[in-house]
Amino acid sequence: MEPGATTHRYDTDEAGESSRVTTEFNSDVKPPWEKILWKPQPYSDNYIPPSFLSSLRRNTNVKQYKYLPLVLSTCAVTQHLAVIFIFVGTFIFLSRDRADPTMLVWSCITAFPIGNILWEVMEWRDIAAVTKKERRLKATKSSILVLLILVTITPVLKTLTAATSSDSIWALSAILFCLNAILADYSAASPYPGKERLTSVLSMNAAISASVVLASRLTSNLHVFALVLYAVQLFALFPLLRQRIQYRASVPFRTVLTMSLSCLAAGMFVNLHGPIAVVIAAILLFVTFGCPALFIWAQKFKNELKGPWDPAIPIVRQRPL
């Protein structure tokens, strides 16, 4: 018998019929291990061959990012944070009677058709004329309904937190705004959006709740109405427009919009408190330029291992052959 050869012994019963096959191995030299289950082999079940790690692959599916595209992707986050700072600054101006609430209301009324026109310009190729007309009518009805609701509940909102201390209001609003920034949807919206994500709905609710508790600390019903209307536009309508801008608008337009909102957010606090303006500018600059650089630096520590031990991933065809 040759070394490593395999012999098969057939056991027969009394009738002369074969009933069992026994495989015997030559113990001098073992045959090479094969990755199969149907063939008996002289190896234990937990045997690991020396070539086990020969097919090891590292970071085969890791995408290598570049700095400038990442900076452009963070524009949505920077815009959202700048909007939060702008709203807080507006609240401080109203609470100190350094801003006219009537002018704020008229600014919101003027900004709504401007934003609507910008929305129409960016989607005029994707949506049919009938659908546009239906959306326009629906938006008009919703806007009138929101105005009527705000006018009705403004006296209630003004006294909502009368029995709560101001320190609790500041802490609660800060937590809600942080929650709004964390749960916000920063992805670009396609021309055919589906259902809203749960996180984006929770983000909007957190921002509106923070705005309501802040508005309840103002002095008059007009101040409360102006601030809540302003919050609806910033935290309910502007994120939708921002997603469409991120999907449709050119890179220069998005860059100018980000810079304008960032400068406005930092500039509002220059007259209020200089160090706070510096902190806000530092936060926006770090989010825009520091976070992408930090991400690229951390990418070199990525270590994704793939090998023969990974389970097979079935590929399901979406269309019939």
PASE-576207 format. One record per residue: residue in one letter; y, z, x of N, C-alpha, C in turn. Coordinates in steps of 0.1 Angstrom, whole numbers, plus 5000, padded with zeros to 4 digits. Layout:
aYZXYZXYZX
...
***
This chain:
m498850005008500050005000501250005009
e502249925005503449915013504350035010
p505250075020506150185017507050155006
g507250254997508150234986507550154975
a506250124976505650044965505450124953
t505250064942505050134929503750084923
t502850174919501650144913501650194899
h500850124890500750164876499350184873
r499050304867497650334864497550334849
y496550264844496350254829495150354825
d495450444817494350534812493850474799
t492550474798491850424786491050534779
d490950514766490150614758488750574758
e487950644750486450614750486150474744
a487050424736486750294730487150184740
g487650214751488050114761489450054759
e490250114750491550064748492550144756
s493550064761494650134769495550214760
s495750334765496550424756497750484764
r497850484777498950544784499050474798
v500350464802500550404815501250504824
t500750534835501250624845501750554857
t503050584860503650524872503550614884
e503150564895503050644907503850584918
f504550664926505450614936504850654950
n505050574959504650604973505750694979
s505350814982506350914987506850895001
d506350795008506850775022508250725022
v508550625014509950565013510250544999
k511350614994511750594980512450464977
p512150404966512850274963514350304961
p515250204962516650224960516950274945
w517850364944518250414931518950304923
e518650294910519250194902519850264890
k520950214885521750274874521150224861
i519950254858519250214846518450334840
l518150334828517450444821516050404817
w515750274816514450234810513350234821
k513750234834512850224845512550364851
p511350414852511150544858511450534873
q512150634878512450634893512150774898
p511850784911511550914917512750994921
y513651004912514951084915515151174903
s515751284906516051384896517151334886
d517251394875518251354865519651364869
n519951464878521351484883521551424896
y520751324900520951264913522251184914
i522951194925524151124928523951044940
p524050914940523750824951524950834961
p524750804973525850804983526950704980
s526650594972527650494969528350524956
f528250644952528850684939530350654939
l531050694950532450684950532950554956
s532050454958532450324964533350244954
s533150264941533850194931535050274926
l535450384933536550464929537850384929
r538650384919539950314918541050414915
r542150394922543350484920544550404914
n545050464904546350414898546250264894
t545150224888545050084885545850044873
n546150144864546850114852548250174852
v548750224863550050284865551050174866
k552050184857553150084858554250134868
q554650044876555750074886557050044880
y557950144879559250134873560250104883
k561350034879562450014888563650094883
y564550124892565650214889566650164878
l567150044879568149994870567649984856
p566449924853565949934839565750074834
l565450164842565350304837566750364833
v567750324842569050374838569550314825
l569250184823569550124810568850184799
s567650224801566850294790567350424786
t568050494796568550624793569850624786
c570450504784571750494777571650554763
a570550534756570350584742570450744742
v569750804752569850944753571250994756
t571950924766573350964769574250944757
q574050844750574950824738574650934728
h573450974726573151074716573751214720
l573651244733574151374738575751364737
a576251254740577751234739578251254725
v577451204715577851224701577851374697
i576851444702576751584699577951654705
f578351624717579551694723580851654716
i580951524712582051484704582151564691
f581051584684581151654672581551804674
v581051864684581352004687582852014691
g583351914698584751914702585651894689
t585251804680585951784668585951914659
f584851984659584852114652585852214658
i585952224671586852314678588252274674
f588552144675589952104671590252134657
l589352124648589652154634589752304632
s588952384639588952524637590252584643
r590852514652592152564658593352494652
d593152414642594252344635594952244644
r594252184653594752084663594351944659
a593751934647593351804642593551804627
d593951694622594251684607592951634600
p592451724591591251684584591351554575
t592651534570592851414562592651284571
m593151294583592951174592591451154595
l590751264597589351254600588551194588
v588951224576588351164564588551014564
w589850974566590150834566589550764577
s589350824589588650764600587250734596
c586550834590585150814585585050704575
i586050694566585950584556586250454563
t587050444573587350324580586150284589
a585450374595584350354604583150294597
f582950334584581750294577581750144575
p582750074570582649924569582549854583
i583249914593583149854606581749864611
g581049974610579649984614578749894606
n579049884593578249794584578449644588
i579649604592579849474597579049444610
l579149544619578349534631576849524629
w576449594619574949594616574649454610
e575549394602575249264596575249154607
v576149174616576249064627574949064635
m574349184638573149184646571849154639
e571849144626570649114619570748994610
w571848914612572048794603570948694604
r570348684616569248584618567848624613
d567748754611566348814609566048844594
i567148864586566948904572567448794563
a566748774552567048674543568348714535
a569048614529570348644522570148734510
v569048714503568748804491568548944496
t567748964506567549094511568749164516
k569649084523570949144528571749194516
k571849114505572549154494572049274487
e570749294486570149414481570449534490
r570349514503570649624512572149664511
r572949564510574449594509574749674497
l574149634486574349704473573849844474
k572649864479571949994481572850084490
a573350034501574150114510575450154503
t576050074495577250104488577050214478
k575950204470575550314461575250444467
s574550434478574250564486575450624491
s576450544496577650604502578450674491
i578650604479579350674469578650794464
l577350794463576650914459576851034469
v576750994482576951104492578351164491
l579351084489580751134488580851224476
l580251184465580351264453579651404455
i578451394461577751514464578551614473
l579151554483579851634493581151704486
v581751624478582951674470582551794461
t581351784455580851884446580452014453
i579751994464579152114470580052174481
t581252114484582052164495582452314493
p582952354480583252494479582052584482
v580852544479579652624481579452634496
l579552524503579352524518580352604525
k581552614520582552694527582252844527
t581552894517581153034516579753054519
l579052954525577652964528577253074537
t578053094548577753194558578853294559
a579453334548580553434548580053574553
a578753604550578253734554577553734567
t577653624575576953614587577953624599
s577653684609578553704620578653564628
s579853544634580053424641579153404653
d578753514660577853494671576453434667
s576053484655574753424650574953274646
i576053244641576353104638576353014650
w576953064661577052984673575652964679
a574853074679573453064685572652974676
l572752984663571852904654572252754656
s573552724656573952584657573552524671
a573652604681573152554695571652524695
i570852614688569452584688569152464680
l569852444669569652324660570052194667
f571152194674571552084682570552044693
c570052144700569052124710567752064703
l567352114692566252054685566551914680
n567751884676568151754673567951654685
a568451694696568351614708566951594713
i566051694711564651684716563851594706
l564051604693563251524684563851394680
a564951354685565651224682564751114686
d564851004679564050874682564950794690
y564650774703565450694712564950554714
s563950514706563350384708564250274701
a564050154704564850044698564150004685
a564949984675564449944662564349794661
s563149744656562949604654563649554641
p563749424640564449384627563649414615
y562349444616561449474605560949614606
p561749714604561349854606560349904596
g559549994599558650054590559150184585
k558250274583558650404578559250484590
e560150574586560850654596559850754602
r559950784615559150884621559451024616
l558451104616558751244612559751314621
t559551284634560451354644561951314642
s562151184638563551144636564151204624
v563351224614563851294601564151434604
l563251504611563451644615564751654624
s564951564633566151564641567351554633
m567451464624568551444615568851574607
n567751634601567951754593568451864602
a568051874614568551984623569951964626
a570451844628571851814631572751844619
i572251804607573051824595573151974592
s572052044594572052194592573052264601
a573052224614573952274624575352244620
s575652124615576952084611577452164598
v576552194589576852264577577252414581
v576452474589576752614593578052624601
l578352524609579652524616580752494606
a580552404597581652374587581952494579
s581052584576581252694568582252794574
r582552784587583452874594584852824594
l585152704588586452654587587252714576
t588552684576589452754567589652704553
s589452574551589752514538588652424534
n588552394521587552294515587752164522
l588952114524589251984530588651984544
h588852084552588252094565586752084565
v586052154555584652154554584152014550
f584851954540584451824535584551714547
a585651724554585851624565584751644576
l584451764580583451784590582051744586
v581651774574580351734569580251584568
l581251524563581251374562581151314576
y581851374585581851324599580451344605
a579751454601578451474606577451384600
v577551344588576651244581576751114589
q577951074592578150944599577550954613
l577751064620577351074634575851094635
f575251174627573851204629572851144619
a573351074608572451004599572650854600
l573850804602574150664602574150604616
f574850674625574950624639573650604646
p572650694645571350674651570750544647
l570850504634570250374630570950264636
l572350264637573050164643572850154658
r572650274664572350274679571050214682
q570050234674568750174676568850024675
r569549974665569749824664570549774675
i571549844680572349794692571349794704
q570549894706569649894717568649774717
y568349734705567349624703568049484705
r569249474699569949344698571049314708
a571849424710573049394718572749364733
s573749304739573649274753573749394762
v573349384774573449494784574949534786
p575849444788577249494790577749564778
f577449524766577949594754577349734753
r576049754756575449884756576049974767
t576349914778576949984789578350034786
v579149944780580549984776580450094765
l579550084756579450184745579050314751
t578150314760577750444767578850504775
m579550424782580750474790581850534781
s582050464770583150504761582850634754
l581650654749581250774743581250894753
s580750864765580750964776582151014779
c583050914781584450954785585051024774
l584850984761585451054750584951194749
a583551214751583051344750583551444761
a583751394773584251474784585751494782
g586451384777587951394776588351494765
m587551504755587951594744588051744749
f587251774759587151914763588151944775
v588751834780589751854791590851944786
n591351914774592451994768592052124763
l590752144760590252274755589852364766
h589052324775588652404787588152314798
g588852314809588452214819587052234825
p586652354828585252364834584152314824
i584352334811583352284802583352124803
a584452064804584551914805583751874818
v583851944828583151914841581651924839
v581252034832579852054829579251944820
i580051904810579551794801579451664809
a580451634817580351514825579151514835
a578851634841577751644850576451624842
i576351684830575151664822574851514819
l575951444814575751304811575451224823
l576051254834575751174846574351204851
f573951324850572551354855571551284846
v571751284833570851224824570751074826
t571951014829572050864831571450824844
f571850894855571550844868570550934875
g570551064873569651154880568251154875
c568151154862566751154856565951034860
p566450904859565650794864565250804879
a566150854887565850874901564750974903
l564851084896563851184896562451134891
f562451054881561250994876560550904886
i561350824893560850734903560250814915
w561050924919560551004930559251074926
a559051124914557851194910556651094908
q556950964907555950864904554950854916
k555450884928554550874940553450984940
f553651084931552651194930551651164919
k551751054913550851014902549450974909
n548451034903547051004909546050994897
e545950874893544950844882543750784888
l542650854885541350814891540450744880
k539850634884538950564875537750524883
g536550534876535350504883534250474873
p532950474878531850444870531550554860
w532150674861531850774852532650774839
d533650684839534550664827533750604816
p533950654804533250584792533750454790
a532950364785533350224782534350234770
i535350144770536350134759536050014751
p535550024739535249904731536549824728
i536449694728537549614724537249554711
v538049594701537849544687538749434684
r538149324681538949204678539749214665
q540949184665541849194653541649074644
r541248964650541048844641539648784643
p539048724633537748674634537748554644
l536548524650536448414659536548284652
***
